[in-house]
Amino acid sequence: MENIELVIIVSVLALGIFSQWFAWRIQWPSIVIMSIVGLLIGPVIGIINPGEALGQLYSPLISLAVAIILFEGSSSLDIREIKDVSKSVFRIITGGAFIAWILGSLSAHYIAGLSLEVSFIIGGLFVVTGPTVIIPLLRNAKLQPRTAAVLKWEGIIVDPAGPLLALFAYEVIKVITRAELGPDYLLTFFISAFLAGVLGLVIGLGISYMANKGMFPEYLKSPIILVFVLLCFTFAEMIMHETGMLAVTVMGLTLGWARKRVSSIGNVHHFVEGISVMLTSTVFILLTASLARETIAQIFSWKILAFVLVMLFLVRPISIWLPTIGTELTRQEKTLIGWIAPRGIVALTVAGYFSSILIEDGYQDAETLTALTFALVFITVAVHGFTLGPLAKRLKLSNQDSEGVVIVGASSFSTALAVTIKKLEIPVLIVDSSRGRLRSAMKQGINTHRGEILAEHARFEADLTPYNNILAMTIDSSYNMLVTQSFAPDFGFTNTFSIGAPAEANVNHEKLSAASQSHLLFDKDAIFTELNRKINTTYAIRIRAVEKDNQYTRDLLGEEDTTPLFIKRKNKEIEFVTQRTKLLLNKGDELCVLTPK
């Protein structure tokens, strides 16, 4: 077939994104779906083999994709995320990683049957729990911020450390087994790693300086940073193989730090994040589709399965519980973190590299490295992906029971609405910069946060994890619009709402696009002043049970001057009424309305 490379690349891209969407629809871990799709089109059915079809392009494409994914993860880190668990994070990424290396290496030797040399090389690699798997899992699990921060920081910081540990072990073994190599050989390794880190730091500082001086036009800022990521990775790889991941991680951390000083850099993150999601899905399918059937068959040997079980139930818990003794982590947090350690793209790609060079060096047992690594990756991704949510709920470290609501702007109406939402056992939070406006809500037991929601530090000071919806309900319609635009990437386009603009704002709601009207709450007369006038006089918020199926909101209104506000479905989901809503109600739902007393 002509253009086979083009067909394979486009097919894998499409299958990757479809896998992400399908996983979202059925609420499965996305990486499980991607791995299954890759196995089906590759070794199971044999439709395509990307490794053979792409030839020499295969490895560079994987490496560059990993570089972008790792940069995106590290650039999103903020030191304020771990202000309460900094001691734990430091111990986990140092002492914990060392314990995992030693125990993992001994397990590979005594259980999987690998030689001691190969075991210590692959044991260093298996400390990784990178962003390619951790971040998608955290995105769905809704963990409490402190627990999520520990897992996120560990995954991103240790991700480049794993290949470097494996490379260090390989260099040490070469020095020990080859008389012609001396200590200077190891010195070269450390100098190369140091130079790669310096390269990432210099490029990161350079980009932040140029962005601060306005040397990039806004429309070129994202492409320029993306190109610098690829250049940084490539230059570091030219210094020494496998140091590129260290360089882009340092570059990402530097830009993440600079983002607090150069606000425009923060706008780049969503662009890179979108590319990262696409690349994650693509790379997983490429790797799994390229596996040989013989490799899949090796996975089911008792030695490999026993090794994976030891890594799951012994190595990981010990490497978390021991270094975190005396830290701020609770027993529940240690239990969850000690269980969650899925491996991902980095482990698969680097294991393939070491497998080839070790076989060339005469270590024939290295032939099983690909099967061993894939078994660890697939089993940990599947097991941890399916158990993270239920375990977090059991340990009371997540908020998945209901869809919470954030209300921006304290007023008589928003407080009354929050009280009603709370009665329905739905988490609710009111955010306002004025303590006086929050006083009434505080007296009625509503969770509140005093501060500016648009300020960057608000995302760390206010725990927004339990909330899926955000309502902007201040008197300033322009501010409301800014809030919905700012939080749409976090809450989702369909979960951000605001009340309509007052008449003096000269906004004709009927001329707005259908998409814009779908974000305007209630009806065209539901503006700030009118809602508060009603709630302060002769109106109240009531809850009406739905007794029949297939009823529209208008059938339950009764009084002509009744305004539907939201619906709580019988499955505990909450849907807000907007100017474009035609909601169909069923038996067991509850309709909340603003109606005369």
Phi, psi and omega in degrees: 000136177285153179055039182297325179297318179297315181298318182294314182298314181293320180297316181293319177301312181296315180296324179296312180292321177298322179297319177299315181294315182296320177297321178295321182293320183262003178059045173253157173300128186298326184291331176296314179297317181297320179295318179296316179299316179299317179295321182294312183282343181261259187293332184284301182268328178080031180291311180221155171230093185303324181300318179283318185292320182277342176060233184290344178283341188300303184296315177300321179297317178298314183297316180294322177296317178298321179299315180293318179298316181292322177296316181299317180294316183289327180288341179273353180288144175222128185302335181291342178296331187245027182299333181262350184227026183298322179296317181295315181299315180299317181292323181292319183279353177248280181298320180295318178296322180294315178298317179297324179296310183295310182294321178295322179293316179295323178294318179297326182283308188276337183253310181280346175083016178281156176296159183298323180295310180295325181297316181288334175288309183288332177297324176295322180292326186282004174282348186287141168220074196284174182295339180296337179246322183293312186295316175300324178292316180295328181298328183263338190277338181054048177291159173296147189305321184294314179293317179297322181297320180297311180296320181293313180295318179300313183299316186283322181285320183281340183306310176284338181290327181301305177300324179292322175297316179297318179294320177299315179298320179296317180293320179297316180298320178297320179294322182289320187269346181241117184294333184285346179261130182248189180301334180299332180296318177292323179301322177299321179299311182294322178294319179296317178296320179296316180297323178296318177296319178296320178301313178298320179295314182296315180295319178298314178294322180296316180295316181296323179294313181294323178293322179294328180273001178072030183277350177247133169291152187300322184286345179258355188298312181295312178299323180295315180296321179298319178296319179296326176299313181294321178294318179300314180297315183294315180298320179294321178295329177290330176290309175199137181299139179079004174268352180298323180295323176296317183298313183288331176294315178297319177299316179296317178298321180295315179291326176297321176292319182289337182300332179289340181254334179240094190298330184292338178295328180300332180292339181287333190301318183293327176295311181293325179298319178297318177295320181298318178298316180296317182291322179302312180294321181294314184294320180299319180290320177302314184292314183288326179289339182271355181290143177278155179296328178297323178295318178298319181295324180296332185301329187272009175289148186294330180294316181292316180295321178295321177299315180298318180297320178295320178297323181288311193260349179238303187297309182296309180301318181296320182289348176259313185293318183296306183290342183263012175297129179081010178263183184280353181290139177279169179297322179296318180294319178296321180298314181292312181295324179289349178261324188272112176203061179288138176266162186215219189300316184300316180299317181294314184291315183289326177298321177297322178295312182291328178300316182291316183286329179288324176296319177298328180279358176101006179268091185292334179293348178292349178297336182271359184298319181297314179295318180298316182292316180296322177300315180294318181295307186293317182293317180292321179296315182292310183295311182289327179296320181277338184259345183301310181298305180300319180294319179297321177294319181295324179274001180060044179244013178220171180227075184247002186289329182206168181268109181281167185229131171257128177248120179263115181111109179270130178204177179300315182291313182296326176293316178297321178295318179296320178299317179295316179299319179295323178300331179274011178062039176249129179301136180218143181223132174253129180245130177203152181276352183251123177294325180298317180290334180276347189301316182298317179295320180297320180296333182263014174078020179275137174295131182227159173221123178268119180163174178270114186296333181277348177290142185299322183291344181296330182291340179260332181277328179255126179280105181263006184301318185285002192243133180254341184236147176229130181245120176267112189227045176266175180284344183265107183293326178294320178295319178301317180296321180295321178297313181296321179293322183290326186258359177302319178295332182273317185265341184100145184301324184274000182244015178243129186222160174212160175277160185292163180281145178292165184300324183292348178280353178057043177250119177271103184298329183291338180270356176288156178295160179299323179296319180291319180295333180288352177258353180271123188286146168068248180224180187293340179268358184274073176258170187305308185294321183290318179297318180287327175298317182293314184291336180271355182242259190246023180242158177211161178264124182240159177244128181242127179283143179264124185258345183230159177275160173057051175246140175270162184302322184296336181288341183254001185287320179075265181297148183293329185262034180257135183247119175289138184250305179201169179235133169257113181288162181292343175268014176079000175287150182241134180232126180269141178282133178234179182290349178247009187274134167231082188275135177261127184258149178230164181302131182103342175285163176232127181257126178260128184227155170260116189220156176300145181292000000 
